Amino acid sequence: MAQDVTVSLGPNGELQYPSYPSGNQGSRGFDGVGEFQCYDKYMLARLKRHAESSGQPLWGLSGPHDGPRYDDESPESSAFFRELGGSWKSAYGEFFLSWYTGELLAHGDRVLAAASSAFRGKPVELSAKVPLLRGPGTGPSPADATAGFHGGYGPVAEMFARHSCAVIAAGVEARPDATAEERLAQVKAACTEHGVHLAAESAPLAVARGSDGDGPARVVWLSAGRTRPCQFTYQRMGAEFFSPGHWPLFVQFVRALECPEEAHEDDLPASADGGERLTVPSAAAAAPKDQATREVQTV
């Protein structure tokens, strides 16, 4: 019997606009600015109505004329997101970005409402994916804005809470950069504030390798705090997944998730050069056992 139902809300199943080039869709593999998705006749009609109701009919004639394009790698490539004098910091920019984000939230709200109605009374938990966007820096970025996250993760978590839907943080890496850490911290904080369950999904075949212990430390960090993942989907199974170089790392990964305080260095694989073993943080740094992650999935 199915216990969990994951609802697709957009590209790669994630709640976001398809603002990235084909082949780099989602929260992984693209570090550019992205492009606004508001130029079809339906979005333009809604923008026009919103502008007229806001008393600014001229703002609803089109999307930003100076907005970025798919191949723009820097916010400075277009006038809209320029640090000095960029349109996004103007009254028009705030009007447009608020509307653009609101349309994405309204879409997610409609889909989750339909899913919640379809499964009402059934013993299943709904979940849906939210991207960990990778714009430059650790604060709000143009990549967030073009994907529909101008308001951060708080409004998203609030919308998920209305439908008792868990958030799946998509694209969690075994060895993330500072931006990914900050994005995940924002998701965790938003879920905690609104009482939303948090799950996680790795980027394809995330390998927690490193003599400095980054991988296991990452797992325990992900599991710590008031809002801990109720599930983790580890992608993906295949020949490399079961290879001698990867399988012991996956075993280590699962043990660090489920019982970090019981991990022993004798159970851990040696580093790639055969020297120092990978390490798991001490029990003092780990979360209590009664808060252990519920399930690890592999796909």
N, C-alpha and C positions, 0 to 999 in steps of 0.2 A: 504494500500500500504506500502510495506517495505521501511523504511527510512535508516536503517543501516544494513550492512552485516558484520558479524564477520568471518574472515577467519582463519581456523585452520592451525597452522604452526608446530605443534609438540605435544608432550605429554600434555594432558589436554588442548590442543589447543594452548599451549604456544610455542614461539620461543625458543627452547633449545634442546639439545641432551637428550635422555632418560638415563641420567647418574645416576639416583637414583633407588633404588630397587623397584620392582613392589609393588604397594600398597602405596608407599610414593612419587609417581611421582609429579613433579611440584615444586612450590616454597614453599609448606607447608608440615609440618610433617616429615621432614628429616633434620638432622643437621650434617650429616657426610660429607665426602669428595666427594664421587661419583666416577665413573669410566669412563675413556675415551671410546668413542664409535667409534673406527676406525679400527676394526679388521675384518670386512667382506671383501670379495674380491673386492668389488667396491671401498671402501674407501682406501684399501691398494694399489689398482692400481693407484688411483689419487695421493696418497702420494708418490708413486714411481716416477710418472711422474714429480711431483713438485720438488722432491729432485734432480732428474737428471737435470732438467732445472735450478736449483739453484747451480749446480756444486758440490753437495754433495750426490752422489748416495747411499752411505752407510747409510745415514740418512733415506732413503725411504724403507728400507727392512722390517720394522715393526713399530708399535707404540712403545711408551716408554716401555722398558723391566722392568723398576722399577716403573711403574705407580701404583696408588692406586687401591684398589678393593672396591666393593660395601659396604662391611662390615667394612671398615676402618673408624673409628670415628675421628681420628686425622691426620692432615697432616704429623706428624712425623712417622706415621705408614709405610710410604713408602719412599724410597730414593728420589723419584722425587721431592716431595714437602717439603723436610726437610729445615728448616730455615738456617742451616749451611751446605753448600756444596750441596744443592739440585739441581737436573738437570734442574729444570725449570728456574733457573737464569743463565744457561750457554747459549752459542751460539746455541747449539742444542735445548735446551728448548724453546728459543725464536722462532727459526725456526718452531718447531712443533706446538707450541701454536698459532702462527700467522696463520699458514696453517689451523689448526683445527677450529679456529674462522672464518676464511675466508670461509671455506666450509659451515658453518652454515649460514652466511650472504648471500652467493650465493644461498643457498636453499630458504631462505626467499625471496630474490629478485626474483627468478623464480616464486614462488607461487603467490606473490603479483602482479607481472607483468601479469600473466595469469588472476587473479581476476580483476585487473584494466581494462584489455582488454575486459573481459566478460561483465563488467558493465559500459563500457564507454558510455557516453551520457545519462545514467540513473540517476534519482534524488536520489541517495543513497550515503551514506558515508561508506567507507571501514574502518574496524578496525581489529586489531589483538592483541593477548595477549603477554605480555612480563613479565617474572617472576621476583618477588622480591626475589632474592636468599638470603639464610640465613647462609652464611659461618661465621666462627668466626671472630670477629673484625668488623670494619666498612670500611676497605679498600678492595682492590681486594683480593680475597681469592681463595684457591684451588677449592672450590665448584663452584665459578664463572667459573674457567678455564675448569673444566670437563664438565660443562653445555654449554660451548661455548662462554663465555663472558670475555675472557681474555682482550679484548680491552675496556671494560666498555660499557656504554649505548650510547655513542656518535655515533659510527658507525651504531648502530641499528636505532637510530632516523633519521640519515641521509638517510638510506635505506628506511625507512617508508616514509620520506618526498618525495622521488622520485616518490612514487606511491600515494601521497595524502591520506595516510592511517593513521588513528588515533591509538595511542598506548593505550592499556588497561593494566594498572598496575594490575597484578593479585596477589591476596593474601593480600590485604590491611586489616589490623587488626583493630579492635576497640581500642585495648590497646596494641600497638606494643612495641617491645623492641628497643634499640638504633640502632641495626643493621638494622631493618626494616625501621626506620626513615631515616637513612643514605641512604639506597637503594632507597627509594621513592624520597628523595631529589635529588639523582643522575638522576633518570628518569625525574623528573620535569625540572631539569636544561638542560638536553639533548633535551627535547621536546621544551623548550623555545628557545634554540640556533638554532634549525632547523625549527622552526615554525610548529611543529606538534601538533595536538589536543591531549589532554590527557583525558582518561577516567579511571575508576577504578572499581575493582571487589573485594568484600570482600571474606575472607575465609568463609567456610560454617557457616551460622548463627552466625555472629559476634555480640556479645552483649556488648553494651557500658555501662557497669555497674560499678559504683564506686563512693564513697562519695566524692572523690577528684575531680570529674568532668573530668576525663581523656577522656571519650568517646566524649562528646561534644567538648572539646578542640581539640581533634584529628580531628573531622569533620571540624572545622573552619580552623585548620592548613592546612588540605588537600585542602581546598577551597581558601586559600590565595595565593597571589603572582601573577605574570604575567601569569603563566600557571596554570589554574584551571581546574579541571575535567569537561568535557562537559557532562559526564554521570557517573552514579555510579550504578553498579549491586550489589544488596544486596541479598546474598544467605542464606537460601532457605526457601520457604514457606512450612508450615506444621503445625502440631498441636502445637508444641512449639512456632512457629512464632506468632500465634494468642493467646497465653496464657496470662493471666493477668500479669504475671511477665515480659513478653517480649514485648507485643504490645505497652504499653506506652513508652518504650524505643525506639522502632522503630519510633513512632510518633515524639518523641523528636529529633531523629536522622535526620529525613526528614526536620523538621522545622529549625534545625541548619544549614542544607545545603542550604535551599532555601532562608531563611530570618533570618540570625543569629542576626541582630540588633533588630528584633522585638520579639525575644523569651523573655517570661516573666516567672519569677520563679513560678508563680501561675499555669502555664500550665505544669510544669514539675512534673514527678512522684517522690515520696519520695524514699529515699534509701531503701535497702533491709530490714534494721532493723526498718523501719518506722520513722526514725529520720530525719536527715538533707536531704534536697532535692538535687537532682543532679543539677549542675550548668552549665550555658552556659556563655562563655566569653562575656565581654561587647562589645558594638557596636564598640568601638574604636579599638578593636583587630580583628574585623571581616572585611571581604572584602566588597566593595561597593555593593549595591543591584543590580545595573545594570550589575554586573558581576556574577550573581547567577548561580549556576549549572543548566544546562539545563533540566536534567531528572534524576529521580531515578527509577531504575527498580528493581523488585523483581522476583526471579526465584526459 
